[in-house]
Amino acid sequence: MPIKSYIAFPAKGQRSVLSKELNKLPWCEAIPAENKDVLVLVTDTKDQKEEDLFQEKLNKIKSLDHLTLVSGFNDPGF
Amino acid sequence: MNRRIFMKRLAAASAFSAAASMFPGIIFAEEQNSNVPDGPISWKKSPCRFCGVGCGLLIGLANGKAVAVKGDPKSPVNKGLCCVKGYHSVMSLYGEDRLTKPLVRKNGRMVETSMEEALDLVADKMKETIAKYGKDSVSLYGSGQWTIPDGYVASKLMKGGIGTNNLEANARLCMASAVTGFISSFGMDEPMGCYDDIDHANVFVLWGNNMAEMHPVLFSRILDNRLKRGNVKVIDLATRTTRTSVAADRSILFKPQGDLAIANAICYEIIQNGWVNRKFVESHCTFKQGKSNIGYGLEDKFKFKDEAKNISFEEFKHFLNDYKPENVEDLTGVSAKDIKYLASLFGDPNKKVMSLWCMGANQHTRGTWINNLIYNIHLLTGKISEPGNGPFSLTGQPSACGTVREVGTLTHKLPHGVVANEKDRKMAAEIWQVPVENIPAKPSYHTVEMFRALDRGDIRFMWIQVTNPLVTMPKLNRYKAATEKEDRFIVVSDVYPTPTTEIADVILPSAMWIEREGMYGNSERRTQHFEQMLEPPGEAMSDTWQLIEVGRRLGYEKLFPWSQETHIEEIWKEYTRFHKGKKHGMASYEVLKDQPGVQWPFVDGKETKWRFNGKYDPACKDGGFDFYGKPEGKAWIWVRPYEAPPESPDNDFPFWLNTGRVLEHWHTGSMTRRVPVLHRAVPHSYVELNPDDATKLNIRTGDKVKLVSRRGEIVLPASVNQRAQPTRGQVFVPFFDEALLINQLTLDAFCPISKQPDYKKCAVRVEKV
């Protein structure tokens, strides 16, 4: 599966909460901006099953307002 | 660092850069924002494949594949930033249905053949057509995505070899009005300023230009300046509320075609308020009046030639009396107060002002005029050719400037000058070593007329490279039918199947972008070289080499004596002989290979950032302003009136139709729709409606809507209050989707001077299905 990166927009006042929630998920690395209410999210899932599970968990996070997909890298060596 | 971690760092870097473009000044923890270190991937520089901004990219290569992209921090264009298309650009090389084998139509079916046989067939068919119908029955239709060597070889083959001016490029559909605007106002093409102007200007007036989506990297540079300097304002002057309007300090909406009256009203205000820079105007400008009621080119074989009559400043002032702001409110839909506000920005001697525009001004039945009128404003106030003060015409394709405008791959052009000029023909004949009589002095067909000629049967053979006219031509049904007529032979060179390859008799698979060596020239006169980094798939071959192979088969071996290994270098050396001197000197091949792009005029090892100003431009006489494109060294301020468009909404077709692009897709989507991330982001086209109109028609987002014009109809899903919002009585449809061909509805009216069609205005009916 590709590695993807997103810009994550938290619900109002929920940046820190969202950062913690995302970092709890095993496929996620969330990096909050220092001075804006957004985070960079990098995800790494093994296969489609894991990707679906991740999306399911993601949809349940209330502190997440929406995501903008930035990049997806296919790693032929993986 | 293992490969997987490396890729994750790269993905994070892309997101950091994207965030920086959305939120200038955004900070992430330093250790996380550090550059991706060198790993198992090697990095090579290239300009981006997509738009005319010309961002510098670093392409990550591993195991014979392009696996990653990052912005080139050394590039003065984008300084390490990219847009979403740039970041995903290399993925467009690897679509599953890439064309890798030549295909030839036999008994109505496309069958695989070898490249040798396909090229033989193309050459034989050209010879046969010329023998039967004459040399003006064959044509070549290229693109602003042609590399400079592609365009140069095309011009040499058609004009120097075969001896026909039947050479055009799709930049006629996007940049022709910008060219005629420059030529008629300044006598020379391409902007006098450069992107550095953005770092100096206080006011940005965007004339029908959705920069946030179409030129996102430059728009982020504007927003970054606003954040850092504080004294910066962005004015979005448009017919539709877009992401640009939302980010702007002021959004001013106008009625389609109203821009002509707005520009004249601004000039009226500038004169009435004493804001004219009299010293500049008296020393460096002259006043001209052109023809009026100039037509729309709707009929075949339409002819028009403008004439410039000398007039005085007083006569110009008198002409503007019709454009008092209060008198044009109804025509433009803009309040007198807003027009006066705009004029005051230009009139303030303490403000530096940039105007920026692209398709809104150029795809216009009075495209040359609106370009002239924007120049009028800058010339009257003397806000031109100095850092931060300048009119700046943006381009849409990566080498519309470098190839189509500079090499001159248009019917009337030569690599230097025009076919109608004997001196220019002699120069071409000498460099090409052909008899001057080979080069016809009379231009033949501009793009719309070339397809009309194909329909009539005046043209019987057309070779199409790097473009997709069966999606982009206006009034598409007529021109699609033309390609399917008996005794027409169509060759298409491309990288993916498209609606244009569907009608081809021969399909030649092309090497794409970094699968071959080449150069592009961007909007700010910057030429950028890229080397061959990858092997093209299957039998794919560069467009340059396809043209050379066919040229040799036609008997023009002497015109193309180059070896496959060094031909790009040799072509560059020959081509740059056309541009020697202080006004258009180009960098050497060695310098281009070394630098992340070089601006022309390149004189004594230095780029010229601002032309026509002696402080920066060594071609100017006496160190002051010198508009040396015109014989008297003076720029022309034109009388150009408002004239109505050829088709406006009425009882039967009550809506304006406006067409354009979206951020995620580039042009007809033949490359970006093969990038899964981009395709998923905007998987199909749609029709944007104003919410009030949608309520009246009981239409909601996702509902099926039929659009009908006098030329065709289409059903597509509605979009209400989503990405953007047209004004009431207008709909907008993106043209990237080959399954929803909006150009079946558009009108093939064009600017009589530039011959560029207007894709922004025609009348349609909206029906809920």
Chai-1 contact restraints between the chains, C-beta under 6 A:
chainA,res_idxA,chainB,res_idxB,connection_type,confidence,min_distance_angstrom,max_distance_angstrom,comment,restraint_id
A,I3,B,M7,contact,1.0,0.0,6.0,A-B,restraint_1
A,I3,B,K8,contact,1.0,0.0,6.0,A-B,restraint_2
A,I3,B,A11,contact,1.0,0.0,6.0,A-B,restraint_3
A,S5,B,A11,contact,1.0,0.0,6.0,A-B,restraint_4
A,S5,B,A12,contact,1.0,0.0,6.0,A-B,restraint_5
A,S5,B,S14,contact,1.0,0.0,6.0,A-B,restraint_6
A,S5,B,A15,contact,1.0,0.0,6.0,A-B,restraint_7
A,I7,B,A15,contact,1.0,0.0,6.0,A-B,restraint_8
A,I7,B,A19,contact,1.0,0.0,6.0,A-B,restraint_9
A,I31,B,F28,contact,1.0,0.0,6.0,A-B,restraint_10
A,I31,B,Q32,contact,1.0,0.0,6.0,A-B,restraint_11
A,A33,B,I26,contact,1.0,0.0,6.0,A-B,restraint_12
A,A33,B,F28,contact,1.0,0.0,6.0,A-B,restraint_13
A,E34,B,I27,contact,1.0,0.0,6.0,A-B,restraint_14
A,N35,B,I27,contact,1.0,0.0,6.0,A-B,restraint_15
A,K36,B,F23,contact,1.0,0.0,6.0,A-B,restraint_16
A,K36,B,I26,contact,1.0,0.0,6.0,A-B,restraint_17
A,V40,B,A12,contact,1.0,0.0,6.0,A-B,restraint_18
A,V40,B,A15,contact,1.0,0.0,6.0,A-B,restraint_19
A,V42,B,K8,contact,1.0,0.0,6.0,A-B,restraint_20
A,V42,B,A11,contact,1.0,0.0,6.0,A-B,restraint_21
A,V42,B,A12,contact,1.0,0.0,6.0,A-B,restraint_22
A,L69,B,V677,contact,1.0,0.0,6.0,A-B,restraint_23
A,V70,B,S14,contact,1.0,0.0,6.0,A-B,restraint_24
A,V70,B,A15,contact,1.0,0.0,6.0,A-B,restraint_25
A,V70,B,A18,contact,1.0,0.0,6.0,A-B,restraint_26
A,S71,B,A11,contact,1.0,0.0,6.0,A-B,restraint_27
A,S71,B,S14,contact,1.0,0.0,6.0,A-B,restraint_28
A,S71,B,Y87,contact,1.0,0.0,6.0,A-B,restraint_29
A,G72,B,V677,contact,1.0,0.0,6.0,A-B,restraint_30
A,F73,B,M7,contact,1.0,0.0,6.0,A-B,restraint_31
A,F73,B,A11,contact,1.0,0.0,6.0,A-B,restraint_32
A,D75,B,M7,contact,1.0,0.0,6.0,A-B,restraint_33
A,G77,B,R3,contact,1.0,0.0,6.0,A-B,restraint_34
